[in-house]
Amino acid sequence: MYENVTIYYFSGTGNALTAGRWIMENAEKKGIKTDLIAIDRFKTIDVPVAQGKSLLGFCYPTHGFGIPWFMLKFVFRFPAKERCDVFLLNTRAGSKIFNWFAPGISGIAQLLPALILLLKGFRIRSLLPLDMPSNWIAVHPGYSRATVEAIVARCRAMVDGFCDNVLAGRIHFRPNVFVMMPIDIALAPVAFMYFMYGRFFFAKVFIASTDCDACNLCEQKCPTASIIMINKRPFWKFSCESCMRCINICPRKAIQASHSLAAVIIVVSSFLPLALLLKIFNAYIPPSLKKPADFIVNWGMSLTVFFVVSGTVFWLIRMKWLNQFFAATSLTRYWRRYLAPGIRPKDY
């Protein structure tokens, strides 16, 4: 049995934090010293000095069939510890359809960090995909209380079973990890495109409606320090992970993921004269480098469009009527919010 457990977590709406707390409760019942550490806004990595046999854990959500970039950077920078035991727990978009608990899909959310940690000399003791309630409010409304409670109760039982094995020093892999692995690997290109495009796009569709009273809670609680206040209004930087924390903790429900703004960005992007620019650009590079050069140019121009369009809208929505238009055409204005049961803004 381990003598020390250290769990590092990144959590938007509390799913990964809740899982970390469950593991901590199980460990402490067994007399194991446990540290639960948020990596919010990390600049340096705090590694507790532990005596005896130790276990490390990383808990985080799944974004775009991959691990959030912020957590991936943390894993990259984590100091190598040869022969140290580690587990990975990723929460993913679980749901419930009538009496069927529909699983989410991990993609490379576990495989990529597991590979990195193996290369650093760690020993992987468990990979646990946990189908906590989906929190992607930009895409769908939050689930009802009854649905959330049923999904969470099922996940709690899974974590308790995981703890019975892993905390005792045994290896624990649920069969679905291997059953889903071909699909997870096949989704690697989608995860790559999310890394390169999707996360920047979603970061730029957030707006604050006229209900915003500049309380600064979103800025203070953003785990990646991606929100800054400009003229008493929140502005989202490209480092935003779309973790949904800000939209779900806003006391006035003033933050929206604007579907109308997303449509404007897509339309403007589709009319860009990329073909002409690429043709001019390609004339100056070797043929063997044209495909990667095309990708880089497209990527750079797409990010420029995201920034310019969202920035322009940010200044224009100071006009009340335009702000009300973008807010009224945001589906999140009418959707139920989500925080994991028992989680409050003060917990972050």
N, C-alpha and C positions, 0 to 999 in steps of 0.2 A: 504494500500500500504506500501511496505517496505521502510525504510529510508536508509538502508545500504545493499549492496550485496558484498560478498567476494567470488571470484571464484578461486579455486586452480586447476591448470592444469598440465598434463604431456603430451607432444606432441613430436612425432618423426619428422614427415615431415610437421607439421603445421595444420593438420585437427582439432585437439582438440583446438589448439591455435586460429584458425580462428573462431570456434564456440564460444569460450570464448569472443572474440572481438565483435562478433555480439550481444551477450547478454549484454556486456558492453555498446555498442552503444545504444541499446534499453533502458537500465536502465538510462543512462545519459540524454536521451531525455525526460524521465519522471522525471528528477530532482533527481534521486536516486544516492547517492554516491557509487561508485563501485571500488573495488580493484581486479585486475587480477594478480594472483601470480603464477609464475612457481615454481614447486617443484624440479627443477633440482638440483641434488647433495645435497639434503636437509640432514642436520644433526640434526637441531632443527626446530621445527614448529613455524612459525611466525603467531600469531593470532592477527589481528588488533583490537585495542580497539574501539568498535563501540557503539554509543549512539542510542537508539530507537530500533524499530523492525528491526531485521536483518535476512538475508537469506544467507545460505552457499551453494556453488555449487562445484561439483567435475567433471571436464572434462578430459577424457582420452580415449585412443584407446582400441580396443579389440584385445587381443593376444591369439591365441589358444583357442578360445571360453571362455576366462576368462579375468579378469582384470590383467594388467601387475603387476608382483610381486612388482616392485618398488612403484607403486601407492597403492597396497594393504597394504604394510608396512606403508605407510603414513596414510592411513585410520585407521589402527590398532592403531597407535600412536597418532592419533588426540585426543586432550583432550575432554572428555565428556562434553556436554552442554545440560542439560535437557530442553526439550520443544523448542529447537532451530529448525527452519525450514531448510530443506536441499533438494537439487535436485541432481540427478546423470545424467550426459550426457556422453554416450559412443559412440565414432565414430566406425564404423565397415565397413567391406569391401563392399561398395556399387559399383554397376556397371550398365552399360546401354547396353542392347542388342536390337538393332534397336530402337524402340520407347518405349521399356519396361525398366523401372528402376528396376533392380533386387536388392532386399534387402540383406544385410548381416545377420549374425546370432550372437546374443549376447552371447548365452550360459549362463554362470553364471557371466558375466562381470558386470551386474547390481545387480543380486539377492544376490550375496555374500557380496559386500560392503553394500548394503541396510540392510541386516540382521545385520551386525556388527554395523552400525550406529543406528539401532533401539534398539539394546541391550545397546548402550551407552546413550540412552535417546533422540535421535534426532527424529524429525517428518519428514517423507518423503513426500514431496509435489509434486514431479514429477520424473518419470523415462523416459528419452528421448533417445532412440536409434536413432542415426543419421547416415544415410547411405552415408557418405562422400566417395569420390573415394578411392578405395583400393590402398594402397601404398606398398604392399608386393612385392617389386622388386625382391626379391630372388626367387619368385614363378612365377611371370608373369611380362611382360613389363608394363611400365606406360601407361596410357590411352592417347589418342589423346587430343589435346587442346579443341576441340569442345565437346568431351565427358565429359571432366573434367568440363568445364564451365556449361554444361547442368545439371550435377549432383549437382554441387555446388549451382546453382541458385535454384534448387528444395529444397535443404537443408536449404538455407537461408530463404525461405518462411516458412518452418517448424519451424525454430528457432524464427522467428518473431511472429508466432502464439503462440508458447510456451510462449514467453515473455509477450504477451498481457494478458495471463491468470495468469501465475505464479507471475509476478512482481506486479500484482494487488492483490495478496494474495489468489488466487484461486488454487485449486488442478488441475493438468493437467496430464492425462495419455492417450496416444494415444492407440486406440484399439489393435494395433498390439503387444503391450507389453503383453497383456493377451492371445491373439491368439497364439503367439509364445512360451508362457511359457512352455507348455509340451515338446516341442522340446528342449528348452533351458535347462530344468532340465535333460532331457535324455542325453544331451551332457556333463553333469558334469564329468563323468569319463574321457572323452577326455581332458577336461580342466585340470583335476588332472594330467593326464599323461604328458600334456604339461608343467605343473609346475615342475614335477619331472624329465622329460627327454628332452622334445622338446626344451625348451628355452636354455638348455645347449648345445644341439646339434647345433642349429642354431647359437649360439654365436661363435662356433668354425669353421664355414665355411667361415669366412671373410678372405680375403687376400689383400695385397697391391701389385699391379703389378710394373713393372720397371718404369712406368710412375710417380710413387710417388716421389715427390721432398721434402718430409719431412717438409711441410709447417706447420704441427701441428694443422691445423684447426679441424680435426676430434677429436683429443685429447682434444682440448680446448672446443669444443661444445658438447661433449658427455654428455647427461643428467644424466647418472648414473656413470660418471667417470670410465668407463670400458675400456678405451683405454689408453695404455701406450706406450711410444716410446722406443724401444730397438734397439740400433744401427741405429737410424734414420729411423726406420720402425715401423708402428703401430702394436700393438699386442692386441688382444681382450681377456679380462678376462671373467670368467664365469658369472660375474654380468651383462654382456651385455644383453639387453632386445630385441635385434633385432628390434629396433624401426625404422631402415632404415634411420636415420638422416645422419650418416657418409657417406653412399654410395651415397646419393642424394645431399649432399652439397659439395662433393669433387670437387674442381675447375678443376682438371685434369682427372676426372672420372677414377681414379687409383684404387679405392676400388671396389672389386668384391665379390659377394657371389659365391664361387667356387663350382660348381656342381660336378666337378671331385674330389675335396677334400671330398665332402659329400659322394660320391660313395666309396672312399677309406676307410672312417671311417665305413661305413655300412658293407663293405666286411670284414674288419679286425674284427669288432665286431662279425660277424657271425661265424668266425672260432675260437673264444675263447673257450677253454675247460671248459666252465662254469659247465657243468654237473658233471665232475670229482671233481672240486673244491667244488661244493655244496654238493656232496656226502660225502666228507671228513668233511666238515663243519657241516653237519647235524648230524654226529655221536656224537657231543659234546653238543647238545642242546636238551631240552625237546620236545617231539612230538608236543605239543600244540603251540610251538613257531616256528615251522619249516617254515610255510608259510610266516610269516612276516620276518623271518631271510633270507629266499630265496630272498624275494623282496629287502631287504637292501643290500645283497651281489650283486645281479644283478645291482642294482642302483649304488653302489660304483664302481663296475668294469666297468660299462658303462661310467661313468664320467671319470674314469682313462684312458680308451681308447680314449675318445674324446680329453682329454688333451694331452696324449702322441702323438697320431697321428698328431693332429694339430700343436703341438709344434715342432715335428720333421720336418714337412713340412715347418713351419715358418723359420727354420734354413736352410733347404735345398734350398728354393727358392731364397737364395742369389745367387745361380748359375743362370745366366741369362737365359739359355736355359730351365731350369726347371720352372722358374718363368713364362716364356712366354707360356709354355705348360699349366700350371694351369690357367693362365689368358685367353688363347685362348679357353679353354674348359669350361669357365664360361659363361653361357648364358647372364648374366648381362652385359657383355662387349658389347653386341650388342643391348641391350634393352634400351628403353626410360626411363629416370629418372622421378621422381615425387616430386614436392613440391607443397603444397597448393597455389592457386593463391594469389599473393601479398606477399608471405613469402620469406624472404631472410635469409642467414646465420646470419646476424647482428641482426635478431629478436630473436635469441635464447640467 
